Amino acid sequence: MTNRLEHFLARAEQLLERVEPLLPPADASPDWEASTAFRWRRRLGAGFLEAVPEPHAVALDALHNVTRQKALLDRNTRQFVQGLPANNALLWGARGTGKSSLVKALLHAHADAGLRLIEMDKSELVDLADVARLIRGRSERFIVFCDDLSFEGDDPGYKALKAMLDGSVSAAPENLLIYATSNRRHLVPEYMAENEEARNVDGEIHHGEAVEEKISLSERFGLWVSFHPFSQDAYLEIVQGWLQRFGIDDAPEAVREDALRFALERGSRSGRVAWQFARDWAGRRGLGE
């Protein structure tokens, strides 16, 4: 009987060891000292904050040809960190132009002053109120970061985000801002069919209310920062900047043809493509090729 009980207990312990990592923690708040960046996670219907062990450290001066955008968002972030009025921000525009990298760089620049980042996927925005409860009253300043954000009209996170941006019965915590990136200025797509809802009443054209509702979400961000495609010269300048970061001092003329071919094959002269080319070039140089 004793052997059977010991065997049962051993099996039960093994089972618990396998199941425990799948369960959400009992406390949804993380070890705030473990990191400067956190992710919102859901397991078995419960949400919790998870510390990011090694946040992606991007230096502000590593981002080229986005001087205006850096100045706008850095000023807004400094206002926020210092407890001054600041705006939620929408970073929108061409892909690969440094929108997400700029947000990460701001965390790196201001973490010592108490800035923290919470990354949330758009599907998790329904839990924004839960995140707000966890951070309310803390001394740190939190940016909720939503990357590559866009909605269909029936996405459940749409109303939760709108309420947090514009305020509901419960005001947003004063130590929370939302920074979102998107390839589109208006976060919900508009369709040609919606124009069919326009009608003439007393000489005035009234578009469907649904169209106005879609546009209103973007307007709830107090700061819009636009990013535009890079010219060829700007792309090559970014390539050189990254090569210098990788310790490569090859002359621009030696790099130009390969860099342009690399961009042509990808159909884009973005900052992301420049970074990818620089990594490839630096790697090949390391191999002696």
Secondary structure, DSSP 8 states (H G I E B T S, - for coil): -HHHHHHHHHHHHHHHHHHGGGS--SSSS--TTS-SEEEEEEETTEEEEEE-SS-----GGG--S-HHHHHHHHHHHHHHHTT-----EEEEESTTSSHHHHHHHHHHHHGGGTEEEEE--GGGGGGHHHHHHHHTT-SSEEEEEE-S----TT-THHHHHHHHHH--SS---TTEEEEEEESSSSSS---GGGGGG-EEETTEEE--HHHHHHHHHHHTSSEEEEE----HHHHHHHHHHHHHHTT----HHHHHHHHHHHHHHHT---HHHHHHHHHHHHHHHHTT-
